[in-house]
């Protein structure tokens, strides 16, 4: 099975992302270890820090 997640960035993305990043990366590494995730990353340009 293949899946792609598409989303839009909230206006305050750069301010709030750190509060979720650690939990997100922990879940990602656990999925990799279980063999459930083979590839991850952005498929498009993210928001500019100047936004």
Buried (B, 14 or more C-beta within 10 A) or exposed (E): EEEEEEEEEEEEEBEEEEEEEEEEEEEEEEEEEEEEEEEEEEEEEEEEEEE
